Amino acid sequence: MRHCSVQVRGLLTREELDRYNALMEVGGFLESQTRYDLAYTVQREVDLLIMPAIERLKEKSRQRDRDTEAYLNSKAASREAKEDEEKD
């Protein structure tokens, strides 16, 4: 069974995390019994379960990019204002 990243797990809701842990336990048991055909089905369910958390992680990244852009724009504007003051 493939685990999701720590970042994604951190964005799972409590209910999603409980279900994730249960599915991983079931999948691990199935793999130990060499029932890879059934473990594959469980892995697909895990992949579907973590999709909302992946989207939340992407949105956090997009928000961080917007915040960085706003910060850099404000720094550039203050630098231009300072240069204009020095010219006068």
Backbone as numpy.savetxt, mean C-alpha at the origin, in Angstrom:
# Nx Ny Nz CAx CAy CAz Cx Cy Cz
2.52 -20.08 -0.05 1.67 -18.90 -0.05 2.57 -17.66 -0.05
2.17 -16.70 -0.86 2.89 -15.44 -0.93 2.25 -14.43 0.01
3.06 -13.86 0.88 2.57 -12.82 1.77 2.57 -11.49 1.03
1.70 -10.58 1.46 1.74 -9.23 0.91 2.78 -8.43 1.71
3.09 -7.25 1.22 4.12 -6.44 1.88 3.64 -5.93 3.23
4.58 -5.53 4.05 4.27 -4.98 5.37 3.46 -3.70 5.22
3.79 -2.90 4.19 3.05 -1.66 3.96 1.58 -1.93 3.66
1.32 -2.93 2.85 -0.06 -3.29 2.51 -0.77 -3.85 3.73
-0.09 -4.73 4.46 -0.72 -5.30 5.67 -1.07 -4.21 6.67
-0.24 -3.17 6.74 -0.51 -2.08 7.67 -1.75 -1.28 7.30
-2.18 -1.37 6.06 -3.36 -0.63 5.61 -4.62 -1.48 5.55
-4.51 -2.74 5.95 -5.71 -3.59 6.03 -6.54 -3.19 7.24
-7.85 -3.24 7.09 -8.71 -3.01 8.24 -8.59 -4.22 9.17
-9.08 -4.10 10.39 -8.99 -5.21 11.34 -9.69 -6.45 10.77
-10.85 -6.27 10.18 -11.59 -7.39 9.60 -10.81 -8.03 8.45
-10.25 -7.18 7.58 -9.45 -7.70 6.46 -8.22 -8.43 6.97
-7.58 -7.89 7.99 -6.37 -8.52 8.53 -6.69 -9.87 9.17
-7.79 -9.94 9.89 -8.19 -11.22 10.48 -8.44 -12.27 9.39
-9.14 -11.85 8.34 -9.42 -12.77 7.24 -8.13 -13.16 6.52
-7.23 -12.18 6.33 -5.94 -12.45 5.68 -5.16 -13.50 6.47
-5.07 -13.30 7.78 -4.32 -14.25 8.62 -4.94 -15.64 8.57
-6.26 -15.71 8.59 -6.94 -17.02 8.52 -6.67 -17.70 7.18
-6.76 -16.94 6.10 -6.51 -17.53 4.79 -5.06 -17.99 4.66
-4.12 -17.21 5.21 -2.72 -17.61 5.12 -2.48 -18.89 5.93
-3.15 -19.01 7.05 -3.02 -20.23 7.85 -3.57 -21.44 7.10
-4.73 -21.28 6.51 -5.33 -22.36 5.72 -4.43 -22.72 4.54
-3.94 -21.69 3.84 -3.06 -21.94 2.70 -1.77 -22.64 3.10
-1.21 -22.24 4.23 0.01 -22.90 4.72 -0.25 -24.36 5.05
-1.40 -24.64 5.66 -1.75 -26.02 5.96 -1.91 -26.82 4.67
-2.60 -26.26 3.69 -2.80 -26.97 2.43 -1.47 -27.24 1.74
-0.54 -26.28 1.80 0.77 -26.51 1.20 1.53 -27.60 1.94
1.38 -27.64 3.27 2.08 -28.69 4.04 1.52 -30.07 3.71
0.29 -30.11 3.24 -0.34 -31.37 2.84 -0.16 -31.62 1.34
0.68 -30.82 0.71 0.93 -30.85 -0.74 -0.35 -30.75 -1.56
-1.30 -29.97 -1.08 -2.54 -29.71 -1.82 -2.42 -28.35 -2.51
-1.46 -28.25 -3.40 -1.17 -27.00 -4.07 -2.33 -26.51 -4.94
-3.14 -27.45 -5.42 -4.29 -27.05 -6.22 -5.27 -26.22 -5.38
-5.49 -26.61 -4.15 -6.39 -25.85 -3.27 -5.69 -24.61 -2.71
-4.40 -24.71 -2.46 -3.66 -23.56 -1.96 -3.67 -22.43 -3.00
-3.67 -22.77 -4.26 -3.74 -21.77 -5.32 -5.04 -20.98 -5.24
-6.14 -21.67 -4.98 -7.43 -21.02 -4.84 -7.43 -20.07 -3.64
-6.84 -20.50 -2.54 -6.75 -19.65 -1.35 -5.88 -18.43 -1.65
-4.79 -18.62 -2.39 -3.90 -17.51 -2.74 -4.65 -16.48 -3.58
-5.49 -16.94 -4.49 -6.29 -16.01 -5.30 -7.23 -15.21 -4.42
-7.81 -15.83 -3.40 -8.68 -15.11 -2.47 -7.89 -14.06 -1.68
-6.68 -14.41 -1.28 -5.82 -13.44 -0.58 -5.52 -12.26 -1.49
-5.21 -12.55 -2.76 -4.91 -11.49 -3.71 -6.10 -10.54 -3.87
-7.30 -11.08 -3.91 -8.50 -10.23 -4.00 -8.73 -9.44 -2.72
-8.45 -10.07 -1.59 -8.67 -9.43 -0.30 -7.79 -8.20 -0.11
-6.56 -8.26 -0.60 -5.62 -7.15 -0.35 -5.73 -6.02 -1.36
-6.54 -6.19 -2.41 -6.66 -5.14 -3.42 -7.07 -3.77 -2.85
-8.06 -3.69 -1.96 -8.41 -2.36 -1.40 -7.24 -1.71 -0.65
-6.47 -2.51 0.07 -5.33 -1.96 0.80 -4.25 -1.47 -0.17
-4.08 -2.16 -1.28 -3.11 -1.71 -2.29 -3.56 -0.37 -2.86
-4.86 -0.22 -3.11 -5.38 1.05 -3.60 -5.17 2.17 -2.57
-5.36 1.85 -1.29 -5.12 2.86 -0.24 -3.65 3.27 -0.22
-2.75 2.30 -0.42 -1.32 2.60 -0.46 -0.98 3.49 -1.65
-1.58 3.20 -2.80 -1.35 4.03 -3.98 -1.84 5.44 -3.74
-3.01 5.59 -3.11 -3.55 6.92 -2.84 -2.65 7.69 -1.88
-2.10 7.01 -0.88 -1.16 7.67 0.03 0.06 8.17 -0.74
0.54 7.39 -1.68 1.69 7.78 -2.48 1.35 8.98 -3.36
0.17 8.97 -3.98 -0.24 10.10 -4.81 -0.38 11.36 -3.96
-0.93 11.23 -2.74 -1.08 12.38 -1.86 0.29 12.93 -1.45
1.23 12.05 -1.17 2.58 12.47 -0.81 3.22 13.22 -1.98
2.99 12.73 -3.21 3.53 13.42 -4.38 2.91 14.82 -4.53
1.58 14.93 -4.29 0.93 16.24 -4.37 1.47 17.18 -3.29
1.67 16.66 -2.09 2.21 17.48 -1.01 3.63 17.94 -1.32
4.43 17.06 -1.88 5.81 17.42 -2.25 5.81 18.50 -3.32
4.94 18.34 -4.32 4.85 19.34 -5.38 4.42 20.69 -4.83
3.44 20.70 -3.94 2.99 21.96 -3.34 4.12 22.61 -2.54
4.87 21.81 -1.80 5.98 22.33 -1.02 7.05 22.94 -1.93
7.40 22.21 -2.98 8.43 22.71 -3.89 7.97 23.99 -4.60
6.69 24.05 -4.96 6.16 25.26 -5.59 6.20 26.44 -4.63
5.88 26.21 -3.36 5.92 27.30 -2.38 7.36 27.76 -2.15
8.31 26.83 -2.13 9.72 27.20 -1.98 10.19 28.03 -3.18
9.78 27.63 -4.38 10.17 28.37 -5.58 9.55 29.76 -5.56
8.31 29.88 -5.14 7.64 31.18 -5.09 8.30 32.09 -4.07
8.66 31.54 -2.91 9.32 32.38 -1.90 10.71 32.79 -2.35
11.39 31.92 -3.08 12.71 32.26 -3.61 12.59 33.38 -4.64
11.58 33.30 -5.50 11.36 34.35 -6.50 11.00 35.67 -5.83
10.18 35.62 -4.80 9.80 36.84 -4.08 11.03 37.46 -3.42
11.88 36.64 -2.88 13.10 37.14 -2.23 14.03 37.79 -3.26
14.16 37.18 -4.44 14.99 37.75 -5.49 14.42 39.06 -5.98
13.09 39.16 -6.07 12.45 40.42 -6.48 12.71 41.52 -5.48
12.69 41.21 -4.19 12.96 42.19 -3.15 14.39 42.69 -3.23
15.31 41.79 -3.53 16.72 42.18 -3.61 16.99 43.08 -4.81
16.20 42.94 -5.86 16.38 43.77 -7.06 15.92 45.20 -6.80
14.92 45.36 -5.97 14.37 46.70 -5.68 15.24 47.44 -4.78
